[in-house]
Amino acid sequence: MPSYLCFPMMKFLFYLFLAYILYQLVFKFIIPIYRTTRQVKKGFREMQDRMNQHMEQQQGYAEPAQPHREEKGNLGDYIEFEEVPPKK
């Protein structure tokens, strides 16, 4: 094979190999990492939403109990008592 044909063919094969390596890098490394990252972020976001809903429910149950504590209405009759020493 003449040398003037060898160099362009080697250049073409090199670029073909480079394109293959780039293809493998993108589709076997970068895209899976991107998808995994997106899925993990979605999972954390869903967990945070569930925690926020749980906290809102807990606060919702605690709020009605607070006004009862603050109200100081009629406590009823005062009963006086004496301590009785234990029998021996």
C-alpha positions as a LaTeX table, in Angstrom:
\begin{tabular}{lrrr}
\hline
Residue & $x$ (\AA) & $y$ (\AA) & $z$ (\AA) \\
\hline
Met1 & 0.00 & 0.00 & 0.00 \\
Pro2 & 1.42 & 3.42 & $-0.89$ \\
Ser3 & 2.36 & 5.64 & 2.03 \\
Tyr4 & 0.19 & 8.55 & 0.84 \\
Leu5 & $-2.93$ & 6.34 & 1.36 \\
Cys6 & $-1.80$ & 4.94 & 4.68 \\
Phe7 & $-1.83$ & 8.23 & 6.60 \\
Pro8 & $-5.44$ & 9.27 & 5.72 \\
Met9 & $-6.66$ & 5.74 & 6.48 \\
Met10 & $-4.87$ & 5.75 & 9.85 \\
Lys11 & $-6.33$ & 9.17 & 10.57 \\
Phe12 & $-9.82$ & 7.89 & 9.69 \\
Leu13 & $-9.37$ & 4.80 & 11.90 \\
Phe14 & $-8.11$ & 6.95 & 14.75 \\
Tyr15 & $-11.17$ & 9.23 & 14.53 \\
Leu16 & $-13.42$ & 6.20 & 14.28 \\
Phe17 & $-11.82$ & 4.74 & 17.42 \\
Leu18 & $-12.10$ & 8.11 & 19.17 \\
Ala19 & $-15.81$ & 8.32 & 18.26 \\
Tyr20 & $-16.35$ & 4.79 & 19.62 \\
Ile21 & $-14.62$ & 5.68 & 22.91 \\
Leu22 & $-16.68$ & 8.87 & 23.18 \\
Tyr23 & $-19.88$ & 6.91 & 22.46 \\
Gln24 & $-19.01$ & 4.37 & 25.17 \\
Leu25 & $-18.20$ & 7.14 & 27.65 \\
Val26 & $-21.49$ & 8.93 & 27.07 \\
Phe27 & $-23.84$ & 5.95 & 26.97 \\
Lys28 & $-22.19$ & 3.69 & 29.53 \\
Phe29 & $-20.91$ & 6.24 & 32.05 \\
Ile30 & $-22.37$ & 9.76 & 31.83 \\
Ile31 & $-26.03$ & 8.93 & 31.09 \\
Pro32 & $-26.31$ & 6.23 & 33.81 \\
Ile33 & $-24.76$ & 8.59 & 36.37 \\
Tyr34 & $-27.20$ & 11.34 & 35.32 \\
Arg35 & $-30.20$ & 9.01 & 35.62 \\
Thr36 & $-29.06$ & 7.67 & 38.99 \\
Thr37 & $-28.50$ & 11.17 & 40.34 \\
Arg38 & $-31.92$ & 12.26 & 39.15 \\
Gln39 & $-33.55$ & 9.20 & 40.73 \\
Val40 & $-31.78$ & 9.74 & 44.07 \\
Lys41 & $-32.80$ & 13.41 & 44.12 \\
Lys42 & $-36.39$ & 12.40 & 43.39 \\
Gly43 & $-36.29$ & 9.88 & 46.24 \\
Phe44 & $-34.95$ & 12.45 & 48.69 \\
Arg45 & $-37.56$ & 14.97 & 47.58 \\
Glu46 & $-40.37$ & 12.43 & 48.09 \\
Met47 & $-39.00$ & 11.51 & 51.52 \\
Gln48 & $-38.82$ & 15.21 & 52.46 \\
Asp49 & $-42.41$ & 15.71 & 51.32 \\
Arg50 & $-43.56$ & 12.74 & 53.41 \\
Met51 & $-41.70$ & 14.09 & 56.44 \\
Asn52 & $-43.29$ & 17.52 & 55.95 \\
Gln53 & $-46.76$ & 15.95 & 55.69 \\
His54 & $-46.10$ & 13.94 & 58.84 \\
Met55 & $-44.93$ & 17.04 & 60.71 \\
Glu56 & $-48.00$ & 18.97 & 59.55 \\
Gln57 & $-50.24$ & 16.17 & 60.79 \\
Gln58 & $-48.43$ & 16.11 & 64.14 \\
Gln59 & $-48.80$ & 19.87 & 64.49 \\
Gly60 & $-52.44$ & 19.64 & 63.44 \\
Tyr61 & $-53.14$ & 17.21 & 66.29 \\
Ala62 & $-51.18$ & 19.27 & 68.81 \\
Glu63 & $-52.85$ & 22.63 & 68.06 \\
Pro64 & $-56.37$ & 21.80 & 69.33 \\
Ala65 & $-54.92$ & 20.59 & 72.64 \\
Gln66 & $-53.17$ & 23.90 & 73.35 \\
Pro67 & $-56.30$ & 26.11 & 73.78 \\
His68 & $-57.58$ & 23.75 & 76.50 \\
Arg69 & $-54.42$ & 24.32 & 78.50 \\
Glu70 & $-54.61$ & 28.08 & 78.12 \\
Glu71 & $-58.24$ & 28.31 & 79.24 \\
Lys72 & $-58.44$ & 28.78 & 82.97 \\
Gly73 & $-62.13$ & 28.53 & 83.67 \\
Asn74 & $-63.87$ & 27.30 & 86.78 \\
Leu75 & $-61.63$ & 24.71 & 88.40 \\
Gly76 & $-64.39$ & 23.50 & 90.69 \\
Asp77 & $-64.60$ & 23.43 & 94.47 \\
Tyr78 & $-61.45$ & 23.48 & 96.53 \\
Ile79 & $-61.14$ & 20.43 & 98.74 \\
Glu80 & $-58.88$ & 20.77 & 101.72 \\
Phe81 & $-57.24$ & 17.63 & 103.01 \\
Glu82 & $-54.87$ & 16.59 & 105.76 \\
Glu83 & $-52.06$ & 14.13 & 105.45 \\
Val84 & $-52.59$ & 11.09 & 107.61 \\
Pro85 & $-49.45$ & 9.43 & 108.95 \\
Pro86 & $-49.16$ & 5.75 & 108.06 \\
Lys87 & $-50.21$ & 3.26 & 110.71 \\
Lys88 & $-47.56$ & 1.21 & 112.40 \\
\hline
\end{tabular}
